[in-house]
Amino acid sequence: MQNKTKILYHGSQTPGLRILKPNPHNAVNKRTVVFATYDIRFALAMMYGTGDELAVGYFVNTETHEEEMYIDELQPNKLKLLEAPGYLYGVSAEGFYQDPALSHVELVKDTEAEIIHTTKIENILGELKKYKISIIKYEDVPTAMKQRGKEPGKPKNPYAPDRFKDVE
């Protein structure tokens, strides 16, 4: 039997939300949107968010030809940021769409999204470890990036040029 009501996930550190309201975001040229995803792992990882401390993404393993998700620790001891509580919100997929500026698992909506259900996550990192995901510690990130076909010294977004100087 096919599920007729598709549910998307939104991760947040904010408790008690009933509606997700659109906010301007740099990733979509400051358009006002709500984010959600069908990948529960991505929603969990986004409870903290990304930036200079952590990177979340996907790549296709050249040996298995399967898509894999990863979290890279971009500064020492920043995985600890995920050892915090968070909230996994479920919303209807209605009205959400893919934006070409975003990851293939990220969807956006231009209007509010009513929350259908909420799950409190006591430890985001602990919950992420229940799923198939590569969680890469700081000292192992340059090697993991090379295995994914990326050059640590040439990021897509500008970062401090010496961010991995003590691990290469």
C-alpha positions as CSV (number, residue, x, y, z in Angstrom):
1,M,0.0,0.0,0.0
2,Q,1.4,3.4,-1.0
3,N,1.5,6.2,1.6
4,K,-0.7,9.0,0.2
5,T,0.4,11.6,2.7
6,K,4.1,12.3,2.2
7,I,5.9,13.6,5.3
8,L,9.0,15.7,5.2
9,Y,11.3,16.5,8.1
10,H,12.7,19.7,9.5
11,G,15.3,19.7,12.3
12,S,15.6,22.4,14.8
13,Q,17.0,23.2,18.3
14,T,13.9,25.3,19.0
15,P,11.2,23.5,21.0
16,G,7.4,23.8,20.8
17,L,7.1,25.0,17.2
18,R,3.6,24.6,15.7
19,I,4.3,26.3,12.3
20,L,7.5,26.7,10.3
21,K,7.5,30.3,9.1
22,P,9.5,31.3,6.0
23,N,12.8,33.1,6.7
24,P,15.3,34.7,4.3
25,H,18.3,32.5,3.6
26,N,21.6,33.1,1.9
27,A,21.6,29.7,0.2
28,V,18.6,30.8,-2.0
29,N,19.6,34.4,-2.6
30,K,17.9,35.6,0.6
31,R,14.5,34.4,-0.6
32,T,12.1,33.8,2.2
33,V,11.5,30.0,2.5
34,V,10.9,27.0,4.8
35,F,13.3,24.1,4.5
36,A,12.4,20.4,4.8
37,T,13.8,17.1,3.6
38,Y,12.7,13.5,3.0
39,D,16.0,12.3,4.5
40,I,15.6,12.0,8.2
41,R,19.4,11.9,8.6
42,F,19.8,15.2,6.9
43,A,17.1,16.8,9.1
44,L,18.9,15.4,12.2
45,A,22.2,16.8,11.0
46,M,20.6,20.2,10.3
47,M,19.4,20.5,13.9
48,Y,22.7,22.2,14.6
49,G,23.3,23.4,11.1
50,T,26.5,23.8,9.2
51,G,29.1,26.5,8.7
52,D,32.7,26.7,9.6
53,E,32.4,23.9,12.2
54,L,30.7,21.1,10.4
55,A,29.9,20.2,6.8
56,V,27.1,17.9,5.8
57,G,26.8,16.4,2.3
58,Y,26.4,13.4,0.0
59,F,28.8,11.7,-2.5
60,V,28.7,8.6,-4.7
61,N,31.1,6.0,-3.6
62,T,33.2,5.1,-6.7
63,E,33.6,1.4,-5.5
64,T,30.0,0.7,-4.5
65,H,28.3,3.3,-6.8
66,E,26.0,4.0,-3.8
67,E,25.2,7.5,-2.5
68,E,26.6,8.0,1.0
69,M,26.0,10.8,3.5
70,Y,28.8,12.4,5.5
71,I,29.4,14.9,8.3
72,D,32.8,16.4,8.3
73,E,34.2,18.0,11.5
74,L,35.9,21.1,10.1
75,Q,37.4,22.3,13.4
76,P,38.7,20.2,16.2
77,N,36.2,18.9,18.7
78,K,33.1,20.4,17.0
79,L,31.3,17.1,16.7
80,K,30.5,17.8,20.3
81,L,28.0,20.5,19.1
82,L,25.8,17.6,18.0
83,E,25.8,16.1,21.5
84,A,22.8,18.3,22.3
85,P,19.0,17.9,22.2
86,G,16.9,18.9,19.2
87,Y,13.5,18.5,17.7
88,L,12.5,16.6,14.6
89,Y,9.4,18.2,13.1
90,G,7.2,16.4,10.5
91,V,5.4,18.5,7.9
92,S,3.3,17.7,4.8
93,A,5.2,17.6,1.6
94,E,2.5,19.7,-0.1
95,G,3.9,22.9,-1.6
96,F,7.6,22.0,-1.2
97,Y,9.9,22.0,-4.3
98,Q,13.5,21.5,-5.3
99,D,15.6,24.6,-5.7
100,P,18.7,24.1,-8.0
101,A,20.9,26.0,-5.6
102,L,20.4,23.4,-2.9
103,S,21.4,19.8,-2.2
104,H,19.2,17.3,-3.9
105,V,17.6,16.3,-0.5
106,E,16.7,19.8,0.5
107,L,13.3,21.1,-0.4
108,V,11.8,24.6,0.1
109,K,8.4,26.1,0.4
110,D,7.5,29.8,0.1
111,T,4.7,29.7,2.6
112,E,4.2,28.5,6.2
113,A,4.3,24.8,6.9
114,E,2.1,23.4,9.7
115,I,3.8,20.9,11.9
116,I,2.1,17.5,12.0
117,H,4.2,15.8,14.6
118,T,7.2,16.5,16.8
119,T,9.9,14.1,18.2
120,K,12.4,15.3,20.8
121,I,15.9,14.0,20.2
122,E,17.9,13.9,23.4
123,N,21.3,13.6,21.7
124,I,21.6,14.5,18.0
125,L,24.9,12.8,17.5
126,G,23.7,9.6,19.2
127,E,20.6,9.5,17.0
128,L,22.7,10.0,13.8
129,K,24.9,7.1,14.8
130,K,21.9,4.8,14.4
131,Y,21.9,5.4,10.7
132,K,24.3,4.7,7.8
133,I,26.4,7.8,7.7
134,S,30.1,8.6,7.7
135,I,30.9,10.9,10.6
136,I,34.5,12.1,10.0
137,K,36.7,13.5,12.7
138,Y,38.7,16.6,12.1
139,E,42.0,14.8,11.6
140,D,40.6,12.4,9.1
141,V,38.7,15.0,6.9
142,P,41.5,15.7,4.4
143,T,41.8,12.0,3.6
144,A,38.0,11.5,3.4
145,M,37.7,14.5,1.1
146,K,40.4,13.1,-1.2
147,Q,38.6,9.7,-1.3
148,R,35.4,11.7,-2.4
149,G,37.4,13.4,-5.2
150,K,37.6,16.8,-3.4
151,E,40.7,18.8,-2.8
152,P,40.8,20.0,0.9
153,G,42.7,23.2,-0.2
154,K,40.0,24.1,-2.8
155,P,36.6,24.3,-1.1
156,K,33.5,25.3,-3.0
157,N,32.9,28.0,-0.4
158,P,35.8,30.1,0.9
159,Y,37.2,29.1,4.3
160,A,40.3,29.9,6.2
161,P,43.3,28.7,4.1
162,D,44.9,27.0,7.1
163,R,41.9,25.1,8.4
164,F,43.6,21.7,8.0
165,K,47.2,22.9,8.4
166,D,47.9,20.6,11.5
167,V,46.5,17.4,10.0
168,E,47.9,17.1,6.5
